Amino acid sequence: MQREAVAEFRANGGKLGGVYAEFDVLLLTTEGDGGERRTVPVGYARDGERLVVFAADNGRERGPNWFHDLVARPRVEVEVGREVWSMVASVAAGEERKRLWDRQIERWGFLRDMQDAVEWEIPVVIFTR
């Protein structure tokens, strides 16, 4: 399913249909342990020049593979629309995390539901050029 979403994103200048049509989505490319590159669609928000994503993985205990990849190797590639940027990922903490989280759950209430369903804190990831 992810391969189809990546192909649709690239064919349509960064737009997806179906359940993703109402979300801002970027393509995130990370490097796995064995050097393999993984590209996945991820919903995002903007914080000035920075991009922000939420590693909820629908509440799965371990979280998304891409999150573990970028913690180990924070240099990532991000596609927004037809633009491709090299960026550095960092995990938000403290008041910054709270500010970004609170702002986003006003838009995406489902994030609150996911957080309420798990015992671990959903990571908020910031991408900076």
Secondary structure, DSSP 8 states (H G I E B T S, - for coil): -HHHHHHHHHHTTT---GGGTTS-EEEEEEE-TTS-EEEEEEE-EEETTEEEEE--GGG-TT--HHHHHHHH--EEEEEETTEEEEEEEEE--HHHHHHHHHHHHHH-HHHHHHHHH-SS---EEEEE-
